[in-house]
Amino acid sequence: MPAERLTACLIVQDEQRCLPEALDSVAFCDEIVVVDGGSTDRSVEIARATGARVIENPWPGFAAQRNVALDAATSEWVLEIDADERVSPLLRTSIETLLAAPPPGVGMAVCALRNRFLGRLLGPSAKYPAYRSRLFRRNAYRHDESRAVHEGIEPCERPVVLDGDLEHELAATLLEALLDAWRYAELESTHIRLSHGARAYLVDIVLRPAAKVAYRTIVDGGWRDGWRGLFKILLDAGSDALVWALVLIHALRCSTAPTATPSHVANNRHFGRRPAGPPKVLAIAGSGQSAQAARQWLGALRAAGVDVALISDDHGPYGAHSDGHPHGEIPTHLVHHLRPLATMRALDIEMQIRTIHAVVLFGRRAKLVRHFLPGALRPEISGLDAQADPVVAAERVHAAVAG
């Protein structure tokens, strides 16, 4: 059978410096669609010279512009990249392998984003592998145009995890890094509902960014990336604080005119994702009987329409085949030892792949590890635990997510 066709979609504006390398990295695609938002440099000329189909559309926002590109694509699959990103050779091979024989029912694949910052590749300080949903069936997904930023697509099913990296040229100079952080914060601050009370602003401007620095430096191991990694972490936390500082300034200016809040402001958080598709339940279990019990329980939930995954250090015969491929096994994230830091990193990766709605613990070791996990990485659903009957558990999960 011939491989299914692939369209590369790019949205650009004044990207003549980095666009040629991006286009070269997707030259293997059957079609390239470039949507230009009004460039004043040679971006359009460069894109047309490579054979790309160029659409000139005045800038309507990130999500809307990406949807313009999707509407122009004609292939079964779409690969979205930005002008400052490049498809690595290994990622290209992985994409071609997937499209040569897509597994039944699979409509999306995720890939690792690898950031280059101030001349060096970053690892844990930029949450590498930082999975992104960039390859998907064209008719299965669209971008949410109500979002100014974080317009990425949330998978409706467990995606295929591709090998290789999508390489991202994040910032080449200190000034560029600072300007990017400012633009991001300024844009996002206009799309957040105003908080209420001094305590809320204290948490958002001081406490939450401080916790983010500590978590990403220690738990994620960001210190391993040296001064560039530490600066990237501080910049991200500072950008979060700046978002809420700008929101606070707007609140003070509008204190005498509460109706001045823009009507499109709908979110009171700017960190959240918007899950789609079936709920996801993840189990944590030690090796041996605990892992076997977790797999059986998760298997029953999956039969009832729940997306499931397991974190375990069970490297036995069952664990060796749990790679997420459609062989009937439970998708398993294997860790060397079931310890707090390793478990937190595995949970973070699973959350990147697809939002987790509930974490269930199997065995004494998993329950010990739970005490060290931050609340954001161990969501709970009332009445859902390892002793719950799987049929009843699935009903509770669906009801909780629907409610």
N, C-alpha and C positions, 0 to 999 in steps of 0.2 A: 504493500500500500504506500502511496506517496505521502511524504510528510505534509502535515497541515501548514497552511501559509501563515506568515507572520508579518505584521506591520509595525514598524518603529514609529512612535509618536513623540514629537518634541514640541514644546512651546518655548518661544525665544523672544528676546527683545534686547537689542544692542549686545550681541554675544559673539562678535566677529573674532575675538581673541581665542576663545575656547571651543567654538562651534565645530571647526574642522576635525578635531580629534574625536569629538562625540559622534559626528556623522561617520567617520571612518570606522569606529568601533561597531556600528550597526549596519555596515555595508553588506553583511551576510543576510539581512532581512529581505523578504520578497518585495517590500514596499516601505518607503520612508515618507512620512507626512510631517511637515514643519508648519506650525501655525505661528506667524509673526504678529506681535502686538503693536507694531508701529516703530520699528527700528530706524534709527537715523544713521547707522553705520552700514557695513557691507554684509550684514547677516543674511538678508534675502538673496543677494547675489551669490554668496558662498553656498547656500543651501541649494539653489537652483543649479549651480555648476556641478554638484555631485549627483544630479538626477532626482533629487527629492521633489515631491509635489508640495509646493508652497502655497499656503492660504494666508492672505493678509487680513487680519481681523482686529479692529481697535480693542485695546485691552479691557476685558470685562471682569477680570479677577481670575485667580488661579484655577479654581474648580471649573468655572464656565469655559475658560479657554481650553482646558484639558478635554472637556466634553465636545468642543468644536473639533478637536483632533480625532476623537473617537468616532464622531459622526462621519468624518471624511475617510476613515480607514475602510478597507474592503476585505481584509484577510479574516480568517477564523480567530486568530489570536492577535493580541496587541502587547507590545513591549513599550512601556513608558520610561523615558529617561530625560534628564535635563541636560542643558548645554554644557554644564560643568561636570558631567558624569561620563564614564567610559565603561563599556562592557569588557571585562577581562577575558582572555582567551579561554580559561577554564569555564567561566560562566557561559560563554558562547557555546562551547561543546555540550554543556549540560542542557542548555535550552534546545539545541538541535536534537539531542537524544530524546528529550521529552516530546517534542513535536513529531518525531518520527513514529512514535507509538504512544499517544496520550492514554493514561489509564482511564478506564470507564468512570464516568461521573466526576472527573477532575476538571475544574474550571479555573483554577488559579494556582500559581506557583510564587513562592517568595525567595528572595535572594539576600545575601548579606551585603550591607552597605559599609564600605571601608573609606574612612575620611582621611584625606591628606590635609594637614593643618600646619601652616607656617613652614612648609617644606618637608615635613615628616609625616609618615603614616601613623595614625593613632590606633590603639587597640582598646583596652578596657575603659580608658577615660572618655571615649566616644561611644561606649556601650556596644562595641563590636562583639558579635556580628550584626547587631541592629537590623534585623530582618525587615524588608520592605516588600509590599505587594505591588509588583511592577509588571508581572506577566499574567495575563488572564484572557479568557474568551471574550471577544468583543461585545457580544450581545448579552453577557451575563452581568455586567457591572457598569455603573456610572458614578461620577463624582457628585458629592453633595454640594450644591451651589450656594447653600446658606452659610458655608464655612469660608472665612477669609483665609485662614491658614489651617494646617493639619487636614488638608483636603484629601489625604491618602485614602485608599479604599480598604474597608474592613472585609476580610474573607467571610463568605457565607458557609464555607465548609473547611475542613482541615486542608490546607494547601500542601502541595509538593514543595519540599525544601531543596532548592537547587544548589549544586556545588559552584564554587567560584564567587568572586566579588564584583559588585558594582562599585567602581572606584569613583570617589567624589572629591573634586578639588574644592575644599571648603573655603579656605582663605589663604592667600599667599603672603599677605603682609599684616602687620599689627593694625594699621589703620583700616584695612578692609574688614578685618574681624570685628573691630569695634563698630564700624558703620553697619555691618550686617546685623549685629545684635540690636542696635538702636532701631533700625528699620523694622525688624521683626517685632520688637516690643511695641513700637508705635502703632503698627498695623493691628496687632492682636488686641491692644487695649481698647480699640474702638468697637470691638465685637464681644464685649463681656458685660454682663449685667452688673450694676454697681453693688458692692457688698454693703452690709449694714453694721455699724458699730466699730469702735476702735480696736476691739480684740480681733475681729476678722482681718483688718488691715495689718495688725501686728503679726499675725500668723503668716499671711501671704507675702509680706514684704521682708520680714526678718526670720521668723522661725522655720518656715518651710524651705527657703533657699539655703539656710544654714544646714538643715538636715540633709538636703540634697548634696551639698558639698561633702559632708561627712560620709554619706552612703556611697557616693560614686568614687570617692578617694579610697575608702577602706574596703567596703564590701565588694564593689566592682573591681577594685585593684587599680584604680586610675593612676596611682602614684608610679606605677611601672612605666608610664609613658614620659616620665621626666617633667621638666618645667612646662613643656608645651601641653602635656596632658593636664597638669594642674591649672594652667591658665585657661584651657578649654572648659574645665569644670567650673571654675570661678565665673567665666563669661556666661555660661548657660544659666547658672544660679542667679547671677546679676541681672540677666535678661528677664528671668521670671519675676524678680523683685521689681524691676523697672516697669513691667506690665502693670502691676498693681499700684505702683506709685503714680503712674499716669492715670489709672482709673480713679485713684483717690483725688488727684488734682481736678479731674473732670467733675467728681462728686461735689467738691467744695465750690467749684464755679457754678454748679447747677443747684446748689442748696436752696436757693430762693426761687428756683423754677424747676420743680421735679418733673414736669411734663417735657422737659427738654431732652430727656434720654431718648436716643435714636430708637425708632420702632423696630429696626432689624436686630437690635441687641437681644439675644435670646439665651445666652449661656452665662452661668455664674462661675464656671471653671474654665480654664484654658488648657488643662493638662489631659482632660478626659478623651476617651475614644467612644465611638458609638457602635456597639456590637451589632452584627447582623447575622441572620441565619440561626441555626439551632444553638441552644446553650452548651457551654463547655464545662465539664467537670474534670478536675485533675486529682489524682490520688498520689499520695506520698507513702512509700512502703520500703521497709528494709528487705534484705534478701531472704530467700527461703519461703516459708509458709506465708508470711505476710504479703510478699509480692504475688504469690500464686492466688491468694484470696482476693487481692486487689484486682488482678486481671479478670478473674471470674466475675466479680461484681461489676467492673467497668464494662465487660462484654455484654452483660444483661442490660446495662444502661444504654449502650450503643444500639442494641436491638430495639430499644424503645425510642430512638431518634435523638439521643444525646451525643454530642461530640465529646470524646474522652481522650485522656492521655495519662501517663504514669511517669513519676520520677522515682527512681530506685537505684540501688547499688547491686542489684541481682544480676551478676554476670554469668549465670548458669545457662543451660541450653535454651531456656525460654527467652532470656534476655538477649541472647546472641542474635536472634532473628527479629527483634522488635525495633525495626528501623522506620516504621511508618508507611512502608509500602503495602499494597493491598493483598497481603497473604493471610489475612484473618487475625493477625496478632494485634495487640493493643499498642499504639504508638508510644514508645518508651524513650525517655530522656535518661540515659545511663550516667551516673556519677561514680567517681572512683570510690568514695566513701560517703555515706549519708550523714553529712555534717552540715552545720548551719550555713557557712559561707557557700559551699558547693550547692546546697539546696536553694539558697536565695538566687544564685546565678542561673540555675536551671529554671526556676520559676520565672525569672525575668525574661529569659529566652522564650519560654512557652507563652508568656503574656504577649511578647512581640509577635509571635507566629499567629496567635489568635487569642482574643480576650478570654480570660478565665472567669467563670461565674461562681465557682465554688471549689474549695480544696478540701479533700477528705483524707483522713489519716488512718493508716493501717499499721498496727503493731506499736510496741513500746518505744522503739527508736524514733519513729516518725513523730510520736507525741512529744518526745523530748525536744526534737528539733523545732517543733511548732513554737515553743516559748521564745525562740530567737528571731522569728520571722516578723517583719513589719506588717501591719494590717493591710496595706495595699496589695501585698503578695499572698494573702491568705483569706480571700473573700469567703463568706459563709452563707449558707441557706438554712434557715431554722428547721431543725429536725432531720437534717441530712448528715449521717455519719456512717461508719463502716458496718454498724449493726442493722441499719435500715434495710428492709426488703427492697430489692432492686426495682420492682415494679412500682411500689409506693414511692421510692426515692425518685424515680424518673418523673412521676406525676408531680411531686413537690418541686422539682427543678423547673419543669415547664410552667407550672403555675406561678412560681416566684419570678421568673424572667418575664412572663407575660404581664404580671401585675406591676 
